[in-house]
Amino acid sequence: MKLSVIIPAYNEALNLPETLGAFYAELYANNIDHELLVVNDNSKDDTIEVITGLQKNIPTLRTVFNNPPHNGYGFAVRKGLDNFTGECVAIVMGDLSDSPADLVKFYRTMQEQHVDCVFGNRFAKGGAVIDYPKNKLYLNRIFNNLLAFTFRISYNDVTNAFKLYSRQAIEGLKPFMSPHFNLTVELPLKAIVRGYTYSVVPNSWQNRKHGESNLKIREMGSRYFFIVLYCLIEKYFSKGDFKKKW
């Protein structure tokens, strides 16, 4: 089962060498057939040049996809989702906040349990968060627990982008609507509402070493609300029209 790894990148020139090197080393060591697909989101630094240089030593690093305007995290990920070639696909941040070892764990879980999706939970037993900004952590816990209550699910780490989906699931979640970070909520909520199977495993997260996060909480509030409202409407009023066809 080939694994595709989509990494959206906006001004990540300082982080990508370590990120791509770490993921390639871990996947290679575990004999996992894979591709690393970086989508450059119209970066203003030398992200493209850095990736081009890394291709000399990372044979599974595909040619860079450039995401033309309009730009945004969601658009960049969607560009990757239109171009990946694997039977399953993971979305990984370019700043090495996600663990390569956890990705192997996700992949093995999907293989062994034959589920459509694998979601991590940083706050479950065995999970960990390192250097998480306190204000974002506070908002994260409120929002995720509110989502769990509203959708009547036990999973409470919906907003973390680092997840693994089968190709079948990705095709079943289209069309995508979110242009920005609200895509991190759209994908798992749609998968759950539409009846795709998933397993939850603990995972770790650590804060970036270089640069600043592109997620701006104040700018994203209404966008998160929009996609949550859409998924709620689909859950309660779509009469199962978008459900997975078993």
N, C-alpha and C positions, 0 to 999 in steps of 0.2 A: 504494500500500500504506500504509494508515494505521498509525501507530506510537502505541502507548499507553505512557506512562511512569508506573510506579507508584512513589510515594515514601512509604514509611512514616515517620511522624513522631511522636516522643515527646519533648516539651519542646524543640522545634526552632525556637521563635519567633525567635531571633536569627539563625539560619542560613537559614531558608526564603526570605526576600526575595532574597538574593543567589543562592541555588540556583535558585529558580524563574525569576528574571529571566534568569540565564545560560542555562539550558536553553531557555527560550522564544526568546531572541534567536538562539541558534545554530540551532535547528530552523527558525525563521521565515526566517532568512537563507539557509538551504539548501532552502527551498521543500518542506519535509517536512510532509505532512498528519499532524497529531498531536493528542493530548490529554495533559494533565498531570493525573494523578489522585493526590491526596494522601489518605492514610488516617491520620487522627488516632488514635493509639493511647492514648486516655484521658489526654492530656497534662494536667499540673498547671499549666502556664503559660498564656499567651494565644495559643497556637498557632492555635486556631480563628479568633480575631479577626484575627490577622495574615493568614491565608489569605483570609479574607473580604475584607479590604482590598485584597489583591493582585489579586483577581478583577476589579477595576475597570480594571486596566491590562494584564492577561494574559487575553485572550479564550479561550484554549484550556485555562485552568485550570478544571476541573470542580468542581461543588459538592463540598464536603468530605464524605468518608465517615468516620463515627465508628465506631471499633471498640469495641464494648462489652466489658466483662469476660466471659470471661477475656482478659487482655491479654498481649501479647508480640509480638516482631518477626514471628515466623512467622504468627501469627493476623492481624496487620495486612496483611502481604503477601497472604495468602490471601484476605482481604476484597477487596483490589484485583483479584486474579486472578478473582474471581467477578463482577466488575463492569466490566472493561475492554471497550472496543468495537472495538479495532483488529485488524488482521490479524497484528500482531506486538506483543510487549510486552517492555519493558525494566524491570528493577528497579534503582532508583537510590537512593542514600543521600541523606538530607535535609541533610547537612552540607557539600555541595559537595566531597566527597573524590573524586568521580568527575568525569571531564572531559566537558563537552558535546560537544567536538570528537570525542572517542572514540566517543560514541554515534552521531554521524553516520557515522563509519567503520564501526561495527558494522552499521548500517542498510544502508549501501551494499554491504557484504560479503554480507549476506543477499540483497539484490536481485541482485547479480551472480553469486553462486555457487549460488544456489537451495538453500541449506542450511536445516535446521530450527532451528539454534541458532548463535549466535556467542558465543564465550567470549573474554574478554580474558586476557592474561598479563602481569602487571606486572613479571615477572622475566625475560622473554625479551628478546632484542636489540631495542632500540627502545622498550622499556617503561621505567617509572620509578616509584620510590616516594620521596616527599618527607616528611621528618620522621616516619618510621615508628618508633614506640617499639621500642627494641632488644629487650626481652624478648618482645614480641609477634612481632617479626620472626623471632627465633630459633625460637619455637614454630611459627610459620607455615611456615617452610621444612621443619622436621622433619615436621610433620603432612602437608603437601601432597605431599612426596616419598614418604612412606609410603603415602599413598593411590594415587599413581601406580604404585608398585611392586605394591601389593596388587591393584589392578584391572587391572594390565598395560596401562597407557595412558601416553602420552608427555606428557600434559597435567598440569602441576603447580601450578595456581593455582585449584583447585576451590573453595576457601573464600570467594573474593571474590564478593560478592553481585551485582556489576555485570555482568549478562549479558543477552542478547537471545534471546527464544524466539518461534517462530511460534505462532499460535493452535492449530494442529494438534498441536504438541508439548505445549503446556500441557494440552490436553484428554487427550492420551495419557499424561500423567504422573499424572493423578488416580487415586485420591484422595490428597490430601496428608496427611502424618502429623505433620510437625514444627510445634510451637507456638512455637518460639523461633528463635534464630540457626542452629540446625541445618538449617533450611530451605535455607540457602545451599549446603549439601552435598547435601541430598536432591534438589533439582531437577537439577543437572548430572549427578550420578551415575546417577539414574534415566534421564535422557535418553541417556546413553552405554550403560548396560546394556540399555536397550530398543531400541537400534539407530537412534536418531534421528541424522541427519547434523549435523556441526558443523564450524565453522572456528574457528581460534584466531588472534587478532591481538594485537599488543602494545598495551598501554594504560598510562595513568599513574594514580597515586593520590597524594593529598596529605592530610595530617592536618587535622582540623577546626580552624576558627578559634575557635569558641565552644563552651563546654560540654564535657562528657565523653562518651566512647563508652558506649553502653548494653550493650556486649558484656562479660560477665564470664567470663573464661576458666575459673576454678575451678568456676563454676556450670554451665558448658556441657560439661564433659568427658564425663560419662556420657551426655548427650543426643547428642553427636556420635557416641559409640561405638555407641549404639543404632541410629542411622540408617545408619551405615556397615555395621554387622552385617546390618541388614535388606537393604541393597542387595547385599551379598555373597551372602546367601542367595538372593535373586532371581536374581543372575547365574549361580550354579552349580547351583541346585536347582529353578528354576521351569519348566524344560523349554521356555523360550521363550514361555510363556503370555501374557506382557505385552509381547512384542516389537511394534514398529511393524508395522502391517499395510500392506505396500507396495502 
